Amino acid sequence: MRPNIAIDGPAGAGKSTVARLVAQKLGLVYIDTGAMYRALTWKALTLKLPFTEEVLATLAQNTLITFAQDCQGGPQKIFCDGTDVTQEIREPLVTHWVSVLSSYGEVRQELTRLQQKAASSGGVVMDGRDIGTTVLPDAPFKFFLTASLEERSRRRHQELVNKGNQVTLAEIERDIAARDLADQSREIAPLAVAEDAIVIDTTELSIEEVASLIVEKYQQEVQ
């Protein structure tokens, strides 16, 4: 069984893009856990459900979230109950509400169970905010990516502008700062650096450089 890789970090640190590239380089399976929380948030907003723990936990138990790729190394798509929501889950409204949904213990418990099941056969690169500490605490390879608030805001702003969203950099910076606070202060599985994780500051590094550091570490120990 090939070892799993856990990659954690705050919003905008580049972890999803890096994880996807690492999986491609090593021939592993990429699982974007943040997209799972976003997909569930999108469904709740679409159904106009109240954002209470009981309602959202029930929703999680009755929602099918799947991933698919058209080809090896191609872009990954996420489906919620069979509907392609790859683009919709990145909308600002989803970003605003996902922190509320992800703060509920019963919701996290259900999605954590699904994530652990997906990684049970090994050979998975999984990114999120509590992978190395909660979801895959026994993963032999753990990395925590970080970057300055300014750089993370710039990246997210550019990403949204490229997709046609009309948002200001100041708005994005406020949203990310609020998300950081919510993620770090929640009682259930808060954003934290695992004791045995390697911390990588990506502020001055390219996606390729960060991915190469992780791939090199993996290949050094997995022969």
C-alpha positions as CSV (number, residue, x, y, z in Angstrom):
1,M,0.0,0.0,0.0
2,R,1.4,3.4,-1.0
3,P,1.7,6.0,1.8
4,N,-0.8,8.9,2.0
5,I,0.2,12.5,1.9
6,A,-1.6,15.1,4.1
7,I,-1.4,18.8,3.1
8,D,-2.9,21.4,5.3
9,G,-3.0,25.2,5.4
10,P,-5.1,28.3,5.5
11,A,-7.1,29.7,2.6
12,G,-5.0,30.9,-0.4
13,A,-1.8,29.1,0.6
14,G,-1.9,27.1,-2.6
15,K,-2.5,23.7,-1.0
16,S,-5.2,22.5,-3.5
17,T,-3.2,23.4,-6.5
18,V,0.0,22.0,-5.0
19,A,-1.8,18.8,-3.9
20,R,-3.2,18.3,-7.3
21,L,0.2,18.7,-8.9
22,V,1.9,16.4,-6.4
23,A,-0.6,13.7,-7.0
24,Q,-0.1,14.0,-10.8
25,K,3.7,13.8,-10.4
26,L,3.6,10.8,-8.1
27,G,0.7,9.0,-9.8
28,L,-1.4,9.2,-6.6
29,V,-5.1,10.0,-6.1
30,Y,-6.0,13.6,-5.2
31,I,-8.9,14.3,-2.8
32,D,-9.9,18.0,-2.3
33,T,-11.7,17.9,1.1
34,G,-12.4,21.6,1.0
35,A,-14.4,21.1,-2.1
36,M,-16.5,18.6,-0.2
37,Y,-17.5,21.2,2.4
38,R,-18.1,23.7,-0.4
39,A,-20.3,21.3,-2.3
40,L,-22.4,20.7,0.8
41,T,-22.6,24.5,1.4
42,W,-23.7,25.0,-2.2
43,K,-26.5,22.4,-1.8
44,A,-27.7,24.0,1.4
45,L,-27.8,27.5,-0.2
46,T,-29.5,26.2,-3.3
47,L,-32.2,24.5,-1.2
48,K,-32.4,27.6,1.0
49,L,-31.9,25.6,4.2
50,P,-31.2,27.1,7.6
51,F,-27.6,26.9,8.5
52,T,-28.1,25.0,11.8
53,E,-26.1,22.0,12.9
54,E,-29.0,19.5,12.9
55,V,-30.2,20.5,9.4
56,L,-26.7,20.4,7.8
57,A,-25.7,17.2,9.5
58,T,-28.8,15.5,8.1
59,L,-28.0,17.0,4.7
60,A,-24.5,15.6,4.9
61,Q,-25.8,12.1,5.6
62,N,-28.1,12.4,2.5
63,T,-25.7,13.9,0.0
64,L,-23.5,12.1,-2.5
65,I,-20.2,13.9,-3.3
66,T,-18.0,12.5,-5.9
67,F,-14.9,13.5,-7.9
68,A,-14.0,12.7,-11.5
69,Q,-11.2,13.4,-14.0
70,D,-11.6,13.3,-17.8
71,C,-8.0,12.1,-18.2
72,Q,-4.9,11.4,-16.1
73,G,-3.6,14.7,-14.9
74,G,-6.6,16.6,-16.2
75,P,-8.7,19.0,-14.3
76,Q,-10.7,17.4,-11.5
77,K,-14.5,18.0,-11.3
78,I,-16.7,17.7,-8.3
79,F,-20.3,16.5,-8.4
80,C,-23.0,16.9,-5.8
81,D,-25.8,14.4,-6.2
82,G,-24.7,14.0,-9.8
83,T,-24.6,17.7,-10.6
84,D,-21.3,19.2,-11.7
85,V,-20.7,22.0,-9.2
86,T,-17.0,22.6,-10.0
87,Q,-17.4,26.3,-10.7
88,E,-20.4,27.0,-8.5
89,I,-18.6,26.0,-5.3
90,R,-16.0,28.8,-5.8
91,E,-18.5,31.6,-5.8
92,P,-18.1,34.3,-3.1
93,L,-21.5,33.4,-1.4
94,V,-20.3,29.8,-0.9
95,T,-17.0,31.0,0.4
96,H,-18.8,33.2,2.9
97,W,-21.0,30.4,4.3
98,V,-18.6,27.4,4.2
99,S,-16.9,28.4,7.4
100,V,-20.3,28.2,9.2
101,L,-21.0,24.8,7.9
102,S,-17.5,23.5,8.6
103,S,-17.7,24.6,12.2
104,Y,-20.3,22.1,13.1
105,G,-19.0,18.9,14.7
106,E,-21.7,16.6,13.3
107,V,-21.1,17.8,9.8
108,R,-17.3,17.4,10.1
109,Q,-17.8,13.9,11.6
110,E,-19.8,12.7,8.6
111,L,-17.4,14.2,6.0
112,T,-14.3,13.0,8.0
113,R,-15.7,9.5,7.8
114,L,-16.1,9.7,4.0
115,Q,-12.5,11.1,3.7
116,Q,-11.0,8.4,5.8
117,K,-12.8,5.7,3.8
118,A,-11.5,7.3,0.6
119,A,-7.9,7.1,1.9
120,S,-8.1,3.7,3.5
121,S,-6.4,1.9,0.5
122,G,-3.5,4.3,0.5
123,G,-1.9,6.3,-2.3
124,V,-3.9,9.4,-1.6
125,V,-2.9,13.1,-1.6
126,M,-5.5,14.9,0.6
127,D,-5.6,18.6,1.4
128,G,-7.6,20.6,3.8
129,R,-7.3,22.2,7.2
130,D,-7.3,19.3,9.6
131,I,-6.0,16.4,7.5
132,G,-2.7,15.8,9.4
133,T,-4.3,16.4,12.8
134,T,-7.7,14.8,12.5
135,V,-8.5,13.0,9.2
136,L,-5.2,11.2,8.6
137,P,-3.2,11.6,11.8
138,D,-1.2,8.5,10.9
139,A,-0.2,9.7,7.4
140,P,3.6,9.3,7.1
141,F,3.9,12.5,5.1
142,K,2.4,15.7,6.4
143,F,2.9,19.2,5.1
144,F,1.6,22.6,6.3
145,L,1.6,25.3,3.6
146,T,1.3,29.0,4.6
147,A,1.9,32.4,3.1
148,S,1.3,36.0,4.1
149,L,-2.2,37.3,4.3
150,E,-1.4,39.8,1.6
151,E,-0.1,37.2,-0.8
152,R,-2.9,34.8,-0.1
153,S,-5.5,37.5,-0.8
154,R,-3.8,38.5,-4.0
155,R,-3.9,34.9,-5.3
156,R,-7.5,34.4,-4.4
157,H,-8.5,37.8,-5.9
158,Q,-6.7,37.0,-9.2
159,E,-8.4,33.6,-9.3
160,L,-11.8,35.1,-8.9
161,V,-11.2,38.0,-11.4
162,N,-10.0,35.4,-14.0
163,K,-13.4,33.7,-13.5
164,G,-15.3,36.9,-14.1
165,N,-16.2,37.7,-10.5
166,Q,-16.4,41.4,-9.6
167,V,-14.7,41.6,-6.2
168,T,-12.1,43.9,-4.7
169,L,-8.8,42.9,-3.2
170,A,-9.9,44.5,0.1
171,E,-13.1,42.4,0.2
172,I,-11.1,39.2,-0.4
173,E,-8.5,40.1,2.3
174,R,-11.3,40.7,4.9
175,D,-13.0,37.4,3.9
176,I,-9.7,35.5,4.2
177,A,-8.8,37.1,7.6
178,A,-12.3,36.2,8.9
179,R,-11.9,32.7,7.5
180,D,-8.5,32.3,9.2
181,L,-10.0,33.4,12.6
182,A,-13.0,31.0,12.2
183,D,-10.8,28.1,11.2
184,Q,-8.3,28.6,14.0
185,S,-10.8,29.2,16.8
186,R,-13.5,26.6,16.1
187,E,-13.8,23.9,18.8
188,I,-13.9,21.0,16.5
189,A,-10.7,20.1,14.5
190,P,-9.3,23.7,14.3
191,L,-6.7,24.7,11.7
192,A,-3.4,23.8,13.3
193,V,0.0,22.5,12.4
194,A,0.5,18.8,13.2
195,E,3.5,18.2,15.4
196,D,5.2,16.1,12.8
197,A,4.3,18.3,9.8
198,I,6.9,20.0,7.6
199,V,6.0,23.7,7.3
200,I,6.5,25.4,3.9
201,D,6.1,29.2,3.5
202,T,4.9,29.6,-0.1
203,T,4.9,33.4,-0.2
204,E,8.0,33.6,-2.4
205,L,7.7,30.2,-4.0
206,S,5.9,29.1,-7.2
207,I,3.4,26.2,-7.2
208,E,6.0,24.1,-9.1
209,E,8.7,24.8,-6.5
210,V,6.4,23.8,-3.6
211,A,5.3,20.7,-5.3
212,S,8.9,19.7,-6.1
213,L,9.8,20.0,-2.4
214,I,7.0,17.6,-1.4
215,V,7.7,15.2,-4.2
216,E,11.5,15.1,-3.4
217,K,10.7,14.4,0.3
218,Y,8.3,11.6,-0.7
219,Q,10.7,10.0,-3.1
220,Q,13.6,10.1,-0.7
221,E,11.7,7.9,1.8
222,V,9.6,5.8,-0.6
223,Q,11.8,3.6,-2.7
